[in-house]
Amino acid sequence: MIVVLFVLPAILVGGFFWFIAANSQNIINNATKDGISITTGDGSKFEVSSQKLPEGFPSEIPLYSGQVVTGSSRSSADGVTDWYVVAESKDSKSAVSSSFSSKLSGWEKVSEYESNGATVTDYKKGDLTLTVTISDSTADGYVTNIVYIAKK
């Protein structure tokens, strides 16, 4: 759970500031009420939004039907795109886990492990990789936290 609550957001924020520092002369900012979009002179992109899926989120990734998206980001460079989505659910961890086991049955399960009460599962389907982390939520009114990290 510490990984989900502290390490992953720190990586996301740290990556954002590294991206800005490394490309500060080439940045074009586009900030709206829906989020921030940054594009560099070499075509690399980084986008952050809240309460919606990031642009281009792969439709082949099944989402948990009882979730509320609380934050997301998208970055692309050198022909590779990464998506990061944080969601919350009022359903139990076991209900969420069971749903993913069923919905991702056509995907190759690469690995699965437990860490501080969180279940982290890596999947692969063609050139798309997906990590789903399911843990207890600390958000008011929610029971389960779901984090999707996808790369294509």
Short mmCIF file of the C-alpha atoms (twelve columns), coordinates in Angstrom:
data_MODEL
# 
_entry.id   MODEL 
# 
loop_
_atom_site.group_PDB 
_atom_site.id 
_atom_site.type_symbol 
_atom_site.label_atom_id 
_atom_site.label_alt_id 
_atom_site.label_comp_id 
_atom_site.label_asym_id 
_atom_site.label_seq_id 
_atom_site.Cartn_x 
_atom_site.Cartn_y 
_atom_site.Cartn_z 
_atom_site.pdbx_PDB_model_num 
ATOM 1   C CA . MET A 1   0.000   0.000   0.000   1 
ATOM 2   C CA . ILE A 2   2.910   2.324   0.689   1 
ATOM 3   C CA . VAL A 3   4.049   1.716   -2.883  1 
ATOM 4   C CA . VAL A 4   0.660   2.776   -4.264  1 
ATOM 5   C CA . LEU A 5   0.088   5.737   -1.958  1 
ATOM 6   C CA . PHE A 6   3.570   7.223   -1.818  1 
ATOM 7   C CA . VAL A 7   6.053   5.732   -4.263  1 
ATOM 8   C CA . LEU A 8   3.941   5.707   -7.448  1 
ATOM 9   C CA . PRO A 9   2.697   9.312   -7.036  1 
ATOM 10  C CA . ALA A 10  6.259   10.380  -6.182  1 
ATOM 11  C CA . ILE A 11  7.531   8.751   -9.363  1 
ATOM 12  C CA . LEU A 12  4.787   10.449  -11.358 1 
ATOM 13  C CA . VAL A 13  5.484   13.878  -9.859  1 
ATOM 14  C CA . GLY A 14  9.249   13.365  -10.007 1 
ATOM 15  C CA . GLY A 15  9.007   12.299  -13.641 1 
ATOM 16  C CA . PHE A 16  6.914   15.365  -14.389 1 
ATOM 17  C CA . PHE A 17  9.479   17.743  -12.881 1 
ATOM 18  C CA . TRP A 18  12.395  15.889  -14.508 1 
ATOM 19  C CA . PHE A 19  10.557  16.175  -17.836 1 
ATOM 20  C CA . ILE A 20  10.121  19.929  -17.342 1 
ATOM 21  C CA . ALA A 21  13.737  20.459  -16.261 1 
ATOM 22  C CA . ALA A 22  15.133  18.417  -19.140 1 
ATOM 23  C CA . ASN A 23  12.982  20.168  -21.735 1 
ATOM 24  C CA . SER A 24  12.462  23.618  -20.260 1 
ATOM 25  C CA . GLN A 25  13.475  25.447  -23.437 1 
ATOM 26  C CA . ASN A 26  11.090  23.488  -25.663 1 
ATOM 27  C CA . ILE A 27  7.873   23.423  -23.624 1 
ATOM 28  C CA . ILE A 28  4.517   24.528  -24.949 1 
ATOM 29  C CA . ASN A 29  1.989   24.674  -22.098 1 
ATOM 30  C CA . ASN A 30  -1.714  24.122  -22.480 1 
ATOM 31  C CA . ALA A 31  -3.523  24.347  -19.153 1 
ATOM 32  C CA . THR A 32  -7.292  24.044  -18.904 1 
ATOM 33  C CA . LYS A 33  -9.752  23.163  -16.172 1 
ATOM 34  C CA . ASP A 34  -9.435  19.537  -17.332 1 
ATOM 35  C CA . GLY A 35  -5.666  19.267  -16.952 1 
ATOM 36  C CA . ILE A 36  -2.236  20.226  -18.228 1 
ATOM 37  C CA . SER A 37  -0.600  19.272  -21.508 1 
ATOM 38  C CA . ILE A 38  3.092   19.736  -22.254 1 
ATOM 39  C CA . THR A 39  4.740   19.113  -25.619 1 
ATOM 40  C CA . THR A 40  8.459   19.472  -26.271 1 
ATOM 41  C CA . GLY A 41  10.269  20.400  -29.449 1 
ATOM 42  C CA . ASP A 42  11.167  16.748  -30.055 1 
ATOM 43  C CA . GLY A 43  7.480   15.729  -29.905 1 
ATOM 44  C CA . SER A 44  7.530   14.168  -26.431 1 
ATOM 45  C CA . LYS A 45  4.267   14.727  -24.560 1 
ATOM 46  C CA . PHE A 46  3.100   14.656  -20.959 1 
ATOM 47  C CA . GLU A 47  -0.528  15.178  -19.892 1 
ATOM 48  C CA . VAL A 48  -2.138  15.190  -16.464 1 
ATOM 49  C CA . SER A 49  -5.890  15.252  -15.819 1 
ATOM 50  C CA . SER A 50  -8.304  14.411  -13.082 1 
ATOM 51  C CA . GLN A 51  -11.499 12.413  -12.958 1 
ATOM 52  C CA . LYS A 52  -11.264 11.063  -16.500 1 
ATOM 53  C CA . LEU A 53  -9.241  8.567   -18.479 1 
ATOM 54  C CA . PRO A 54  -6.232  10.016  -20.277 1 
ATOM 55  C CA . GLU A 55  -6.429  10.603  -24.020 1 
ATOM 56  C CA . GLY A 56  -5.886  7.454   -26.051 1 
ATOM 57  C CA . PHE A 57  -6.245  5.073   -23.097 1 
ATOM 58  C CA . PRO A 58  -6.341  1.637   -24.778 1 
ATOM 59  C CA . SER A 59  -9.925  0.437   -25.206 1 
ATOM 60  C CA . GLU A 60  -8.800  -3.189  -24.859 1 
ATOM 61  C CA . ILE A 61  -8.024  -2.603  -21.177 1 
ATOM 62  C CA . PRO A 62  -11.087 -3.592  -19.163 1 
ATOM 63  C CA . LEU A 63  -12.034 -1.142  -16.438 1 
ATOM 64  C CA . TYR A 64  -13.769 -1.955  -13.191 1 
ATOM 65  C CA . SER A 65  -17.416 -0.955  -13.578 1 
ATOM 66  C CA . GLY A 66  -17.813 0.312   -10.008 1 
ATOM 67  C CA . GLN A 67  -14.893 2.734   -10.092 1 
ATOM 68  C CA . VAL A 68  -14.475 6.512   -10.013 1 
ATOM 69  C CA . VAL A 69  -11.340 7.893   -11.717 1 
ATOM 70  C CA . THR A 70  -9.557  10.294  -9.362  1 
ATOM 71  C CA . GLY A 71  -6.463  11.096  -11.440 1 
ATOM 72  C CA . SER A 72  -4.628  10.160  -14.599 1 
ATOM 73  C CA . SER A 73  -1.678  10.984  -16.794 1 
ATOM 74  C CA . ARG A 74  -0.299  10.147  -20.220 1 
ATOM 75  C CA . SER A 75  3.203   10.524  -21.579 1 
ATOM 76  C CA . SER A 76  4.733   9.625   -24.897 1 
ATOM 77  C CA . ALA A 77  8.248   9.700   -26.274 1 
ATOM 78  C CA . ASP A 78  10.160  7.766   -28.906 1 
ATOM 79  C CA . GLY A 79  7.033   5.968   -30.102 1 
ATOM 80  C CA . VAL A 80  6.109   4.607   -26.656 1 
ATOM 81  C CA . THR A 81  3.061   5.794   -24.706 1 
ATOM 82  C CA . ASP A 82  2.493   5.310   -20.969 1 
ATOM 83  C CA . TRP A 83  -0.866  5.738   -19.233 1 
ATOM 84  C CA . TYR A 84  -1.372  6.010   -15.468 1 
ATOM 85  C CA . VAL A 85  -4.873  5.928   -13.928 1 
ATOM 86  C CA . VAL A 86  -5.886  6.034   -10.258 1 
ATOM 87  C CA . ALA A 87  -9.445  5.024   -9.378  1 
ATOM 88  C CA . GLU A 88  -11.465 4.337   -6.239  1 
ATOM 89  C CA . SER A 89  -14.316 1.905   -5.625  1 
ATOM 90  C CA . LYS A 90  -16.850 1.333   -2.874  1 
ATOM 91  C CA . ASP A 91  -16.600 -2.415  -3.541  1 
ATOM 92  C CA . SER A 92  -14.336 -4.764  -1.608  1 
ATOM 93  C CA . LYS A 93  -10.825 -5.693  -2.735  1 
ATOM 94  C CA . SER A 94  -11.974 -9.263  -3.282  1 
ATOM 95  C CA . ALA A 95  -14.852 -8.150  -5.558  1 
ATOM 96  C CA . VAL A 96  -12.506 -5.928  -7.584  1 
ATOM 97  C CA . SER A 97  -9.832  -8.664  -7.815  1 
ATOM 98  C CA . SER A 98  -12.369 -11.263 -8.881  1 
ATOM 99  C CA . SER A 99  -13.695 -8.980  -11.611 1 
ATOM 100 C CA . PHE A 100 -10.201 -8.394  -13.013 1 
ATOM 101 C CA . SER A 101 -9.386  -12.099 -12.961 1 
ATOM 102 C CA . SER A 102 -12.416 -12.686 -15.158 1 
ATOM 103 C CA . LYS A 103 -12.052 -9.652  -17.456 1 
ATOM 104 C CA . LEU A 104 -8.344  -10.222 -18.099 1 
ATOM 105 C CA . SER A 105 -8.589  -13.970 -18.723 1 
ATOM 106 C CA . GLY A 106 -7.454  -13.518 -22.359 1 
ATOM 107 C CA . TRP A 107 -4.292  -11.709 -21.260 1 
ATOM 108 C CA . GLU A 108 -0.999  -13.369 -20.305 1 
ATOM 109 C CA . LYS A 109 -0.445  -13.017 -16.548 1 
ATOM 110 C CA . VAL A 110 3.261   -12.233 -16.258 1 
ATOM 111 C CA . SER A 111 3.508   -11.925 -12.479 1 
ATOM 112 C CA . GLU A 112 1.509   -11.342 -9.316  1 
ATOM 113 C CA . TYR A 113 2.650   -10.485 -5.825  1 
ATOM 114 C CA . GLU A 114 1.483   -8.970  -2.552  1 
ATOM 115 C CA . SER A 115 3.159   -5.912  -1.064  1 
ATOM 116 C CA . ASN A 116 1.971   -4.160  2.094   1 
ATOM 117 C CA . GLY A 117 -1.601  -5.355  1.600   1 
ATOM 118 C CA . ALA A 118 -1.723  -4.488  -2.100  1 
ATOM 119 C CA . THR A 119 -2.031  -7.033  -4.899  1 
ATOM 120 C CA . VAL A 120 0.104   -6.114  -7.912  1 
ATOM 121 C CA . THR A 121 -0.504  -8.050  -11.133 1 
ATOM 122 C CA . ASP A 122 1.347   -7.621  -14.434 1 
ATOM 123 C CA . TYR A 123 -0.334  -8.588  -17.708 1 
ATOM 124 C CA . LYS A 124 0.674   -8.610  -21.359 1 
ATOM 125 C CA . LYS A 125 -1.385  -8.749  -24.535 1 
ATOM 126 C CA . GLY A 126 0.481   -8.251  -27.803 1 
ATOM 127 C CA . ASP A 127 2.553   -5.068  -27.518 1 
ATOM 128 C CA . LEU A 128 0.486   -3.754  -24.579 1 
ATOM 129 C CA . THR A 129 1.599   -4.228  -20.981 1 
ATOM 130 C CA . LEU A 130 -0.609  -3.545  -17.974 1 
ATOM 131 C CA . THR A 131 0.025   -3.442  -14.254 1 
ATOM 132 C CA . VAL A 132 -3.034  -3.412  -12.002 1 
ATOM 133 C CA . THR A 133 -2.571  -2.649  -8.308  1 
ATOM 134 C CA . ILE A 134 -5.501  -3.225  -5.962  1 
ATOM 135 C CA . SER A 135 -5.260  -2.025  -2.358  1 
ATOM 136 C CA . ASP A 136 -7.260  -0.641  0.534   1 
ATOM 137 C CA . SER A 137 -8.402  2.918   -0.081  1 
ATOM 138 C CA . THR A 138 -7.738  5.808   2.266   1 
ATOM 139 C CA . ALA A 139 -10.161 8.117   0.430   1 
ATOM 140 C CA . ASP A 140 -13.341 9.069   2.291   1 
ATOM 141 C CA . GLY A 141 -16.286 6.884   1.359   1 
ATOM 142 C CA . TYR A 142 -14.223 4.403   -0.664  1 
ATOM 143 C CA . VAL A 143 -13.009 0.912   0.193   1 
ATOM 144 C CA . THR A 144 -10.632 -0.058  -2.637  1 
ATOM 145 C CA . ASN A 145 -7.960  1.777   -4.617  1 
ATOM 146 C CA . ILE A 146 -7.201  0.637   -8.193  1 
ATOM 147 C CA . VAL A 147 -4.108  1.785   -10.099 1 
ATOM 148 C CA . TYR A 148 -3.621  0.996   -13.793 1 
ATOM 149 C CA . ILE A 149 -0.218  1.469   -15.448 1 
ATOM 150 C CA . ALA A 150 -0.222  0.680   -19.165 1 
ATOM 151 C CA . LYS A 151 2.500   0.914   -21.809 1 
ATOM 152 C CA . LYS A 152 2.349   0.506   -25.571 1 
# 
